Amino acid sequence: ASGTPWTAAERQHLLDEVRAVLPTTLHCAATSPHPHLLVIRCLAPMTEPVLTGFQAAWKVWRHQAWQMTSTPPRIWQV
């Protein structure tokens, strides 16, 4: 989510970047139903591949959308 809306070109770029890292072996989709919002959905029989895909997407969006480093939160170090 963003406090200011992304342009259509920015949203498309962010969606393209994240779609490139989502696992092709799962049923995943990335969409933008609103100019302030990007959404990833995934359907899989196990959570681990989904988590890996979501973490990769998080890194891409964190870097591309907010120019921030992608240091994973400590809670992911379980």
Residue pairs with C-beta under 8 A, 6 or more apart in sequence:
1 36
1 37
1 38
2 36
2 37
2 65
3 36
4 36
5 35
5 36
6 14
6 32
6 35
6 36
6 38
6 65
7 35
8 35
11 32
11 35
11 38
13 64
14 32
14 38
14 60
14 61
14 64
14 65
15 30
15 31
15 32
15 38
17 60
17 61
17 64
18 30
18 38
18 40
18 57
18 60
18 61
19 30
20 60
21 53
21 56
21 57
21 59
21 60
22 28
22 30
22 40
22 42
22 53
22 56
22 57
23 49
23 52
23 53
25 49
26 42
26 43
26 44
26 49
26 50
26 53
27 42
27 43
27 44
28 40
28 41
28 42
28 43
28 50
28 53
29 40
29 41
29 42
30 38
30 39
30 40
30 57
31 38
31 39
31 41
32 38
32 39
33 39
38 61
38 65
40 53
40 54
40 57
42 50
42 53
42 54
44 50
55 72
55 76
58 70
59 70
62 68
62 69
62 70
63 69
63 70
